[in-house]
Amino acid sequence: MLRIFLISAALFLLAGPLAAQIALPGVQVPRVGDVVGPLTDEIDARLDRTTRLATRLAQDRLRDIDRFVRRHDDLVERDANGDPARRGELLVLDADRAMLDRARAAGYRVVETGEIGGLGIPFARLGTPAKSDLAEAERDLARLLPDATVSADTLYFQSGAATPPPLPMASRAAAAAGGQGAGVPVGVIDGAPGKAVPVAAVRGFAEGAPIASNHGSAVASLLASAGAGPIHVADVYGTDKAGGNALAIARGLGWLTGQGSRVVVVSLVGPNNPVLRRAVDAARAKGVVVVAAVGNGGPAAPLAYPASYDGVVSVTAVDRRRRALIEAGRARDLDYAAPGADVFGLNAKGKRVRLRGTSFATPLAAARVARALPAGPNWRAVLDEEAIDLGRKGRDDTFGRGLLCAGCRGY
């Protein structure tokens, strides 16, 4: 379709000049084939390059995940869908005591039962039987408890990169002066920010948490730079190599909801998971707007979650020339784009760094969501009025409904 569109556009543009030349004596008119042939060859070459790059990004993503699983195989293994998850543990929703007794009799160990605070979701965490791999145990438990919801505790990954540029002290002081906003409360689910990032509170939901991280610092600092606040941060990573799991994110979302966060930023990407989906739905039912990144796996990557859940505001990224980042991933119904290249935030040590990735577009878009929420039920209309339409007219799968925070560059 892209090739046909580009060829049609080229023929349209050539039609006027060629027709004008036909009436001029002594002027040799180039044949359309002489012009269009090289053009279509160039279009084909560019499409081939784009396809190869998309394929390479997808392959790199799979290779990175495989390397991660092998490096941390004492804590991580693959679930029934082949996704990385916490080793030896399954999550169960909708199970009563009789179901858990049945699981115990089959060799499963009940590690924890309780409720996800702030969201009212009862759950159980079960250890898998000895000498049983996670995928096998997940399938067996689903057959054993057909009326319950069984899943692995899948992992979610940060997506983005940072490099340190020189920072004059005057610019740094001006950035810090922006300080903490005093508007709609905003939550962040990520790693913890460093001390230089102005936030109201931080709480840990993983081993060793909270502990300052570069990614969490960058995301929170971008929110602060855009005037969002007060900001609360749920650290779901800490020092745990199996951190960033579905249960930690759900608990973090529940805490942020209880803290009064009206908007929650999730610059993390992973697979569809019933526990995470239930938590997002419960938070949305309480009036929370979840804003999530589409990830950096490229256009051939699987759909990103939680960005692809119904009602979640999904965000992609563009560069300074308002071109979509080639590494931007996918969501089921893309909502908006925001700057995600050559934006600047703070790392864990408080140093200004250059950022790239959909992770960093997401807090900028979230700040705009927070700014629009006082409009009540019409907050989406407020965002649409600001959004700059890019690509083809109207909503599309590359830029969503348009570009938000077009002039935002962070610190």
Summary of the structure (lengths in Angstrom):
residues: 411
radius of gyration: 24.4
end to end distance: 40.5
largest distance: 95.1
contacts: 1496
relative contact order: 0.12
helix: 38%
strand: 24%
